[in-house]
Amino acid sequence: MRLSQFIKRVITLYKESAVRGFQKGIRTLWGLAKIVIPVYFIVTFLGYTPILDIVSGLFEPVMNIVGLPGEASLSLVLGNVVNIYAGVGAMATMALTGKQATILAIMLSFSHSLLLESAVANKAGVGLGLVVFIRVGLALLSGIVLNIIL
């Protein structure tokens, strides 16, 4: 193979790879947008109703332990019940400090998609209760520790 043929082949492969990557990126963006955008609008709407204030008030004592406002409980609930992107979408509607955003993000990284991922772990032979306890426990522990050290 001559050098010019080799260069043409590399350029062709690069173009094909770039097109495939772009297509996958668009599909991923669309999949995430279908979750995050509706959650963002729903949470924003709830912010104009007394519902969010009621939920925030109920969870405020627990959320204060981890240094978060009561409204952050909605992000945690959505992240744990729906998926992490729903939690992030709800988080985007809140006016959080850098410390609060960090704590909430790390808590969500430990406990998200609990229903689905716990079912998968259960299929793998790990007890359902143990998985939920460890993940939620780590989320709370990380929130408490981060609230102290940040």
N, C-alpha and C positions, 0 to 999 in steps of 0.2 A: 504494500500500500504506500502510495506516495504521500508526502507531507501535506500537500494541498487537499487530497482526499480525506486524510485524517482530520485536518482542521475543519473541513465541511461537515464531516460526521459528528465531531464534537459540538459544533455550533447547532446542528440539527437536534442532537440529543439534549442540549441545553435548552433550546426553545421548547421542545416537547415537555421537558421537566418543568419549565417555568409555567407553561400553560396548565399542566396538571396541578401544580401547586396553587396557582391562582384559582382554578375551579374548586379545589378542595377548600381553600380559604373562604371563598364566597359561600359555599355550602355550610361551612362551620359558622360563619357570620350570620347567615340566615337562621340556622338552628338556634343559636344563642339569642338572636334578636326576638324570635318568637316567644321566648321565655322572659327575657329581661324587660322588654318594652311594656308588655301588658302589666307585669308586676309593678313596674315603675309608676304607671298611670293609676293603678288600683291603690297603691300606697299613698300616692299624692292625693288622690280623691279622698281616701280615708282620713288624711290629715285635715281636711276641711269639715269633717264630721266629728261628733263626740266619741265615735267608736275607738279611734286610735288613742284618745286621751284615757278612755276607760281601760283599755288593754295595757297602756303604759303605766297607769296607776297601780294596776294589779301586780305587775312584775317589777315595779320600781325598787322595792326592798332587796330583791335578789340581784337585780342589775347593778345596784349601788355597790355591792360587794366586789364586783369585777370592774367598777369604775365606768359603767356605761349608763346612759339615760334609759328610762323605762321603755321608750319607743324602740330601742335597739332589740327588744325582745321579739318584735315582729320579724326582724331580719333573721334572728336565730331560729324562730319557729318555721319560717318559710324555707330557710336553708336546710333544716333538719327534715322537714316533711316533704318538700318538693324536691329541690336540689340546690346546690351551692350557687347557681346562677340566679335563682329566685332570691336567695339571701343577699347576694351582691346587688341585685336590682333594687331591693328594698333599702339596702344600705346607702345606695346612691341618692336616695331622696332625703336623707337625714343630714343635718348640719353637725357633723362630728369633728372633734379635734383630731390632730394627728395621732395622739395617744389612744383615743377612743377607737378610731378607725383601725389602728394596728391591733388592739385587743380583740375587737370584733372579728377582724379577718382571720386572726390566728385561732380564735375559738371556732369559727366556721370551718377552718381547715381540719380541725380535729373531729368535729361532729357535723357532718352534712349528709344528706340523702340517707338518713338512718334507716328508713323502711326498706329501701332497695338494697343497700349495702349490707345491712344486717341479715336480710334474707339470703344473700349470696354467701355470707360467712357461715350462716346456719347450714346451708347446703354443703359447705366444705367441712362440716363437723364441729364447728365452734358453737357453743351455746348462745342462743339469741340474747338472753339476759346479760351474759358476760360481755358480749360485744357492745351492747348499748351502754352498760355500766362503765366500761373502760373508756369508750369514746366520749360520752357526756362528762364523765369524771375528769378526763384529761382536758376537755374544753373548759370546765369550771376551774380546775386547778391552774391551767395556764392563764386564764383571765385574772384570777386572784393574784398570782405571782407577778404578772405583767403590770397589774394595777399598783402593786407595791414598788416595783423597781423602775418603772418608767416615770 
